[in-house]
């Protein structure tokens, strides 16, 4: 796939995720119990579509769009649940996600970043370190360790996105 094709598909998938997430978010804010079946259905459909795509890569052009819709259904309902408990968290998450997406697409389009073998090795090592830290009680014992760990996890998630391009 060309660079422009990657950018176009990313934009299409984001529109599909956003549209279906808005539906279940609005539904969940009005009536949380009504959004629960959509959330569970989106999670199950997303898993099934992911597994189909892994084993039948030639179907990816079709399953990718369906997966984006299923993911949106899940994320929208889950976001409504969090929005009910934590004021402003959904807006922060959406803005940070879009900011990282656009920054990485721009850097990738300008060929400022490239997923070399050393970069992949670094991502693997960092993922192992974050996983070890997150699984230890020390990580959650003090508030002083939560912020750096969360920051490192966000950076790692951003860098990991480069591996799929």
C-alpha positions in Angstrom: 0.0 0.0 0.0 1.2 3.5 -0.8 1.8 6.2 1.8 -1.3 8.1 0.6 -3.3 4.9 0.7 -2.3 4.4 4.3 -3.3 7.9 5.2 -6.7 7.5 3.4 -7.5 4.2 5.1 -6.6 5.6 8.5 -8.9 8.5 7.9 -11.7 6.2 6.8 -11.3 3.9 9.7 -11.2 6.9 12.2 -14.5 8.2 10.7 -16.1 4.8 11.1 -14.9 4.4 14.7 -16.0 8.0 15.5 -19.4 7.6 14.0 -20.2 4.3 15.8 -18.7 5.6 19.0 -20.9 8.7 18.9 -24.0 6.5 18.6 -23.2 4.3 21.6 -21.8 7.2 23.6 -25.0 9.2 23.2 -27.1 6.1 24.0 -25.0 5.3 27.0 -25.3 8.9 28.4 -29.1 8.8 28.1 -29.5 5.2 29.3 -26.4 3.3 30.4 -28.2 -0.1 30.5 -29.3 0.3 26.8 -25.6 0.8 25.7 -24.3 -2.4 27.4 -25.5 -4.9 24.7 -23.9 -2.7 22.1 -20.6 -2.6 24.1 -20.5 -6.3 24.6 -21.6 -7.0 21.0 -18.9 -4.6 19.7 -16.2 -6.3 21.8 -17.2 -9.8 20.7 -17.6 -8.7 17.0 -14.2 -7.0 17.2 -12.5 -10.1 18.5 -14.1 -12.3 15.9 -13.2 -9.9 13.1 -9.7 -9.6 14.4 -9.2 -13.4 14.4 -10.7 -13.7 10.9 -8.4 -11.0 9.6 -5.3 -12.7 11.2 -6.1 -16.0 9.5 -7.6 -14.7 6.2 -5.5 -11.6 5.4 -7.1 -11.3 1.9 -10.3 -10.4 3.6 -8.8 -7.4 5.4 -10.2 -4.9 3.0 -13.7 -6.0 4.1 -13.1 -6.9 7.7 -11.1 -3.7 8.5 -14.2 -1.5 8.1 -16.4 -3.8 10.1 -13.8 -4.0 12.8 -13.6 -0.2 13.0 -17.4 0.0 13.5 -17.3 -2.8 16.1 -14.5 -1.0 17.9 -16.4 2.2 17.9 -19.5 0.6 19.4 -17.4 -0.8 22.2 -15.3 2.4 22.8 -18.4 4.7 22.7 -20.3 2.8 25.3 -17.2 2.3 27.5 -16.5 6.1 27.2 -20.0 6.8 28.4 -19.5 4.7 31.5 -16.3 6.6 32.3 -17.8 10.0 31.5 -20.5 9.3 34.1 -17.8 8.8 36.8 -15.0 11.1 35.8 -15.9 14.6 34.4 -13.9 15.5 31.3 -11.9 12.3 30.9 -13.5 11.3 27.5 -12.6 14.7 25.9 -9.0 14.4 27.1 -8.7 10.9 25.8 -10.2 11.8 22.4 -8.0 14.9 22.0 -4.8 13.1 23.0 -5.6 10.2 20.7 -6.3 12.4 17.8 -3.2 14.5 18.6 -0.9 11.5 18.6 -2.6 10.1 15.5 -2.1 13.3 13.5 1.4 13.9 14.8 2.5 10.3 13.9 0.8 10.4 10.5 2.6 13.7 9.7 6.0 12.4 10.9 5.5 9.2 8.9 4.3 11.1 5.8 7.4 13.4 6.0 9.5 10.3 6.5 10.8 11.6 9.8 10.4 8.1 11.4 11.0 4.7 10.1 10.5 1.3 11.8 14.0 -0.1 11.6 15.0 -3.4 13.3 16.6 -1.5 16.2 13.5 0.6 16.7 11.4 -2.6 16.8 13.8 -4.1 19.3 13.5 -1.0 21.5 9.7 -1.1 21.4 9.8 -4.8 22.4 12.1 -4.1 25.3 10.1 -1.1 26.4 6.8 -3.1 26.2 8.3 -5.7 28.4 9.5 -3.1 30.9 6.1 -1.4 31.1 4.3 -4.8 31.4 6.6 -5.8 34.3 6.1 -2.5 36.0 2.4 -2.5 35.6 2.1 -6.0 37.0 4.1 -5.2 40.1 2.3 -3.9 43.3 5.0 -1.2 43.6 3.7 0.5 40.4 0.4 1.2 42.0 1.5 1.6 45.6 2.5 5.3 45.4 1.0 8.1 43.3 4.6 9.3 42.5 5.1 6.2 40.3 1.7 6.4 38.5 2.4 9.5 36.4 5.8 8.5 35.0 4.5 5.0 34.3 1.4 6.4 32.5 3.5 8.8 30.5 5.9 6.0 29.5 2.9 3.8 28.5 1.5 6.6 26.4 4.8 7.1 24.7 5.2 3.4 24.1 1.7 3.2 22.6 2.5 6.0 20.2 5.8 4.4 19.2 4.1 1.1 18.7 1.7 2.6 16.2 4.7 3.2 13.9 5.3 -0.6 13.7 2.0 -1.1 11.9 2.8 1.4 9.2 
